[in-house]
Amino acid sequence: MNEVNYAVVCVDDDPYILQMLGFQLSKIVDQTFTLVEYFTDPSVALENIEDLINQNIKIIFVIVDYQMPKMTGAQLIRAIKDKYPALKCVMLSGQANRISVDELVSENMLDSFISKPWNEDELFNAIRPILENNN
């Protein structure tokens, strides 16, 4: 049995989007050693990120939707970066507040932004450099 050393975390309140991300990520992320986690609740995602890190599992990147109940993607990314400044974050959204996104970029908190609807190539082009720098 292979030991899981890495994780990718996806957070979106729409389960269909998470399912699509899972399908697409399975084509580019080696799931032999990488756990791909999906969350519809940003608070639960934050707790699980901490749990993964406490288990010495390196999180390669987090993909976050912008518009979610309870917490925006910008708020989630800020919460993540407050605890784990080196963690790579990608935002995936069709309704992102441009000012919030620009602030995240200028503060070096956002590694990539992908507009919904996206195509697979856009996703791969955004995460491939992160995956390559992880090796």
C-alpha positions in Angstrom: 0.0 0.0 0.0 1.3 3.5 -0.9 1.7 6.1 1.7 -0.2 9.4 1.0 2.3 12.2 1.4 0.5 15.0 -0.4 -3.0 16.6 -0.7 -5.0 18.9 -2.9 -8.0 20.6 -1.3 -11.0 21.8 -3.3 -13.6 24.1 -1.7 -16.9 25.0 -3.5 -20.4 25.0 -2.3 -21.6 23.4 -5.5 -21.1 19.6 -5.4 -21.3 19.4 -9.2 -18.3 21.7 -9.5 -16.4 19.6 -7.0 -17.3 16.5 -9.1 -16.0 18.1 -12.3 -12.8 19.3 -10.5 -12.3 15.7 -9.3 -12.7 14.3 -12.8 -10.3 16.9 -14.3 -7.7 16.7 -11.5 -7.6 12.9 -11.8 -5.9 13.5 -15.2 -3.1 15.6 -13.9 -2.6 14.8 -10.2 -0.9 11.6 -9.3 -3.4 10.1 -6.8 -1.0 7.3 -5.9 0.6 9.5 -3.3 -1.8 12.5 -3.3 -5.1 12.7 -1.6 -7.7 15.0 -3.2 -10.2 16.3 -0.7 -13.5 18.1 -1.5 -15.4 20.4 0.8 -18.7 22.3 0.4 -18.2 24.2 3.7 -15.2 26.5 4.0 -15.0 26.1 7.8 -14.8 22.3 7.5 -12.1 22.8 4.9 -10.1 25.0 7.2 -10.3 22.3 10.0 -9.3 19.6 7.6 -6.4 21.6 6.2 -5.1 21.9 9.7 -5.6 18.1 10.3 -3.7 17.2 7.1 -0.8 19.5 8.0 -0.7 18.0 11.6 -0.5 14.5 9.9 2.6 15.8 8.0 0.7 15.7 4.7 2.0 18.5 2.4 -0.9 20.3 0.8 0.2 21.1 -2.8 -2.5 23.7 -3.4 -6.1 24.7 -2.5 -8.7 25.5 -5.1 -11.4 27.9 -3.7 -14.6 29.2 -5.1 -15.3 32.9 -4.4 -19.0 33.0 -3.8 -20.0 30.7 -1.0 -22.4 30.9 1.9 -20.9 31.7 5.4 -17.5 32.8 4.0 -16.2 34.2 0.7 -13.3 32.6 -1.1 -11.2 35.7 -0.3 -12.0 35.3 3.4 -11.1 31.6 3.2 -7.8 32.3 1.5 -6.9 35.0 4.0 -7.6 32.6 6.9 -5.5 29.9 5.2 -2.6 32.3 4.5 -2.7 33.6 8.1 -1.8 30.2 9.4 0.0 28.8 6.4 1.6 31.6 4.3 3.4 29.3 1.9 0.3 27.3 0.9 -0.6 27.8 -2.8 -4.1 29.1 -3.5 -6.1 29.1 -6.7 -9.5 30.8 -7.0 -12.1 29.5 -9.3 -15.1 31.7 -9.7 -17.7 33.3 -12.0 -18.8 35.9 -9.5 -15.6 37.1 -7.8 -15.4 40.6 -6.6 -12.6 42.1 -8.8 -11.4 44.3 -6.0 -11.0 41.4 -3.6 -9.2 39.3 -6.2 -6.9 42.3 -7.0 -6.1 42.7 -3.3 -5.3 39.0 -2.9 -3.0 39.2 -6.0 -1.3 42.4 -4.8 -0.8 40.9 -1.3 0.8 37.8 -2.9 -2.0 35.5 -1.5 -3.4 34.2 -4.8 -1.3 32.1 -7.1 -3.9 31.9 -9.9 -7.4 32.9 -10.8 -9.7 30.9 -13.1 -13.0 32.2 -14.3 -16.1 29.9 -14.4 -17.0 28.4 -16.7 -13.5 27.1 -17.4 -12.0 24.5 -19.7 -9.6 21.8 -18.7 -6.6 23.5 -20.4 -7.2 26.6 -18.3 -7.2 24.5 -15.1 -4.1 22.5 -16.1 -2.2 25.7 -17.1 -3.0 27.2 -13.7 -2.0 24.3 -11.6 0.8 22.7 -13.7 3.5 25.2 -12.5 2.4 24.5 -8.9 2.7 20.8 -9.4 6.1 21.1 -11.1 7.5 23.3 -8.3 6.3 20.7 -5.8 8.6 18.0 -7.2 
